[in-house]
Amino acid sequence: MKWRVKHLMWILLVVALFRPEPAEARRGFAIGLGPVGNFYTVNTIPIMKPGGGGYTYFDYRFSDELAFQVGFMITVQNGRNVSSGDNGIIFLGMPTIALKYFFLRGQPRFDPYLSLGTGLYILTEGSIGNDTGGVGVGTNLGAGFDFYVNNTISLGMETVFRTIGIISDFGTPSASAAIFPFTLTGNVAFHF
């Protein structure tokens, strides 16, 4: 009996969230979250394997074409090749900001966009003390889409190419590195 009630509750929740109704992009605030993964397109020191984590953002769409987004990202990376054994490197984007340009006019259900932004990035020291950690800034160029399930919920995907300069030692001489992650995100967003 418990099994049936539990499954019935899940079915009712899914039906309530994804019931067929007119859905369209609209102006206003949105809060989203989802998984994120980083892949490195250029091998710079530290050389890192693909890593995963989470992402959350706050979005304000102030016209049919433009939105402003502030996001927070965290991923865990392990070293490879030259950096092999340097595990548990945490990569943070806190905060990242972007201006999003939506192509389609009106209020479409499928809403593709381009984004351009910047961010503050933190790379923590991994399991080997070799000055992996540091702080830096970078630029973001992305493309993605939102699909409106209903007027309150959307599902989305985005790809972002980041160019980031990390300063790992402020002493004399200073040390720095450039990293180039290609980020894939998926999200569910709540609009109000």
ZAFIFI-239084 format. One record per residue (C-alpha): residue in three letters; z, y, x. Coordinates in nm, 2 decimals. Example, Ala and Ser with C-alpha at 12.3 -4.5 7.8 and 13.67 -1.06 7.14 Angstrom:
# ZAFIFI-239084
- ALA; 0.78; -0.45; 1.23
- SER; 0.71; -0.11; 1.37
//
This chain:
# ZAFIFI-239084
- MET; 0.00; 0.00; 0.00
- LYS; 0.09; 0.25; 0.28
- TRP; -0.24; 0.18; 0.45
- ARG; -0.44; 0.27; 0.14
- VAL; -0.24; 0.59; 0.08
- LYS; -0.29; 0.70; 0.44
- HIS; -0.66; 0.64; 0.43
- LEU; -0.70; 0.81; 0.09
- MET; -0.53; 1.12; 0.23
- TRP; -0.77; 1.13; 0.52
- ILE; -1.07; 1.09; 0.29
- LEU; -0.94; 1.37; 0.06
- LEU; -0.89; 1.59; 0.37
- VAL; -1.24; 1.53; 0.50
- VAL; -1.39; 1.59; 0.15
- ALA; -1.20; 1.91; 0.11
- LEU; -1.31; 2.04; 0.45
- PHE; -1.67; 1.93; 0.44
- ARG; -1.75; 1.96; 0.07
- PRO; -2.10; 2.08; 0.00
- GLU; -2.09; 2.45; -0.07
- PRO; -2.30; 2.75; 0.05
- ALA; -2.19; 2.83; 0.40
- GLU; -2.31; 3.12; 0.61
- ALA; -2.22; 3.32; 0.92
- ARG; -2.02; 3.63; 0.84
- ARG; -1.85; 3.93; 1.01
- GLY; -1.48; 3.91; 1.09
- PHE; -1.23; 3.72; 1.31
- ALA; -1.25; 3.36; 1.42
- ILE; -1.01; 3.14; 1.62
- GLY; -1.16; 2.83; 1.79
- LEU; -1.06; 2.54; 2.01
- GLY; -1.21; 2.23; 2.16
- PRO; -1.28; 2.02; 2.47
- VAL; -1.45; 2.16; 2.78
- GLY; -1.61; 2.00; 3.08
- ASN; -1.72; 2.15; 3.42
- PHE; -2.00; 2.02; 3.63
- TYR; -2.08; 2.18; 3.97
- THR; -2.44; 2.26; 4.04
- VAL; -2.40; 2.38; 4.40
- ASN; -2.16; 2.20; 4.64
- THR; -1.93; 2.45; 4.80
- ILE; -1.59; 2.39; 4.96
- PRO; -1.40; 2.25; 4.78
- ILE; -1.65; 2.00; 4.65
- MET; -1.53; 1.89; 4.31
- LYS; -1.62; 1.61; 4.07
- PRO; -1.69; 1.69; 3.70
- GLY; -1.36; 1.75; 3.52
- GLY; -1.24; 1.80; 3.17
- GLY; -0.99; 2.00; 2.98
- GLY; -0.95; 2.23; 2.68
- TYR; -1.06; 2.57; 2.56
- THR; -0.95; 2.82; 2.30
- TYR; -1.10; 3.15; 2.20
- PHE; -1.06; 3.45; 1.97
- ASP; -1.38; 3.60; 1.84
- TYR; -1.45; 3.92; 1.65
- ARG; -1.80; 3.95; 1.50
- PHE; -1.85; 4.32; 1.42
- SER; -2.22; 4.30; 1.31
- ASP; -2.47; 4.04; 1.21
- GLU; -2.60; 4.03; 1.57
- LEU; -2.30; 4.10; 1.79
- ALA; -1.96; 3.95; 1.86
- PHE; -1.69; 4.00; 2.12
- GLN; -1.50; 3.69; 2.25
- VAL; -1.19; 3.64; 2.46
- GLY; -1.13; 3.29; 2.58
- PHE; -0.89; 3.07; 2.78
- MET; -1.00; 2.76; 2.96
- ILE; -0.82; 2.49; 3.17
- THR; -0.98; 2.19; 3.34
- VAL; -0.86; 1.93; 3.59
- GLN; -1.09; 1.85; 3.88
- ASN; -1.08; 1.60; 4.17
- GLY; -1.24; 1.64; 4.50
- ARG; -1.54; 1.44; 4.62
- ASN; -1.73; 1.39; 4.95
- VAL; -1.59; 1.63; 5.20
- SER; -1.30; 1.72; 4.97
- SER; -1.24; 1.35; 4.88
- GLY; -0.87; 1.28; 4.81
- ASP; -0.80; 1.64; 4.71
- ASN; -0.71; 1.55; 4.35
- GLY; -0.54; 1.73; 4.07
- ILE; -0.71; 2.07; 4.12
- ILE; -0.66; 2.28; 3.81
- PHE; -0.93; 2.53; 3.73
- LEU; -0.83; 2.81; 3.49
- GLY; -1.03; 3.08; 3.32
- MET; -0.77; 3.32; 3.19
- PRO; -0.91; 3.53; 3.03
- THR; -1.28; 3.51; 3.00
- ILE; -1.46; 3.78; 2.79
- ALA; -1.81; 3.77; 2.66
- LEU; -2.05; 3.96; 2.44
- LYS; -2.25; 3.73; 2.21
- TYR; -2.59; 3.81; 2.07
- PHE; -2.69; 3.61; 1.76
- PHE; -3.07; 3.57; 1.71
- LEU; -3.09; 3.52; 1.34
- ARG; -3.05; 3.80; 1.09
- GLY; -2.86; 3.78; 0.77
- GLN; -2.60; 3.51; 0.74
- PRO; -2.75; 3.18; 0.84
- ARG; -2.57; 2.84; 0.84
- PHE; -2.71; 2.75; 1.18
- ASP; -2.64; 3.04; 1.41
- PRO; -2.77; 3.03; 1.78
- TYR; -2.67; 3.29; 2.03
- LEU; -2.67; 3.40; 2.40
- SER; -2.36; 3.53; 2.57
- LEU; -2.29; 3.74; 2.88
- GLY; -1.95; 3.81; 3.02
- THR; -1.70; 3.79; 3.30
- GLY; -1.36; 3.64; 3.37
- LEU; -1.06; 3.60; 3.59
- TYR; -1.04; 3.25; 3.74
- ILE; -0.76; 3.07; 3.91
- LEU; -0.80; 2.75; 4.12
- THR; -0.48; 2.57; 4.21
- GLU; -0.41; 2.38; 4.53
- GLY; -0.48; 2.01; 4.49
- SER; -0.29; 1.72; 4.63
- ILE; -0.39; 1.82; 4.99
- GLY; -0.26; 2.16; 5.13
- ASN; -0.59; 2.29; 5.25
- ASP; -0.62; 2.64; 5.09
- THR; -0.81; 2.51; 4.79
- GLY; -0.62; 2.74; 4.56
- GLY; -0.71; 3.10; 4.50
- VAL; -0.79; 3.37; 4.25
- GLY; -1.12; 3.54; 4.18
- VAL; -1.36; 3.69; 3.93
- GLY; -1.69; 3.57; 3.81
- THR; -1.98; 3.63; 3.57
- ASN; -2.08; 3.40; 3.28
- LEU; -2.42; 3.35; 3.12
- GLY; -2.43; 3.12; 2.82
- ALA; -2.62; 2.98; 2.52
- GLY; -2.48; 2.81; 2.22
- PHE; -2.48; 2.77; 1.84
- ASP; -2.24; 2.77; 1.55
- PHE; -2.29; 2.55; 1.25
- TYR; -2.11; 2.66; 0.94
- VAL; -1.96; 2.37; 0.75
- ASN; -1.83; 2.61; 0.49
- ASN; -1.73; 2.97; 0.49
- THR; -1.40; 2.90; 0.67
- ILE; -1.50; 2.63; 0.93
- SER; -1.77; 2.61; 1.18
- LEU; -1.86; 2.36; 1.45
- GLY; -2.02; 2.47; 1.77
- MET; -2.14; 2.39; 2.12
- GLU; -2.21; 2.61; 2.42
- THR; -2.33; 2.58; 2.78
- VAL; -2.22; 2.85; 3.03
- PHE; -2.33; 2.90; 3.39
- ARG; -2.06; 3.07; 3.59
- THR; -2.07; 3.23; 3.94
- ILE; -1.72; 3.28; 4.07
- GLY; -1.59; 3.42; 4.40
- ILE; -1.25; 3.28; 4.49
- ILE; -1.02; 3.44; 4.75
- SER; -0.80; 3.16; 4.88
- ASP; -0.61; 3.35; 5.16
- PHE; -0.53; 3.72; 5.16
- GLY; -0.41; 3.71; 5.52
- THR; -0.60; 3.80; 5.84
- PRO; -0.85; 3.66; 5.86
- SER; -0.90; 3.62; 5.48
- ALA; -1.06; 3.32; 5.33
- SER; -1.29; 3.29; 5.03
- ALA; -1.53; 3.06; 4.86
- ALA; -1.79; 3.07; 4.59
- ILE; -1.80; 2.81; 4.31
- PHE; -2.07; 2.76; 4.05
- PRO; -1.95; 2.55; 3.75
- PHE; -2.18; 2.47; 3.46
- THR; -1.95; 2.44; 3.16
- LEU; -2.01; 2.25; 2.84
- THR; -1.79; 2.32; 2.54
- GLY; -1.75; 2.19; 2.19
- ASN; -1.54; 2.37; 1.93
- VAL; -1.42; 2.39; 1.58
- ALA; -1.35; 2.75; 1.46
- PHE; -1.17; 2.89; 1.17
- HIS; -1.31; 3.21; 1.02
- PHE; -1.11; 3.47; 0.82
//
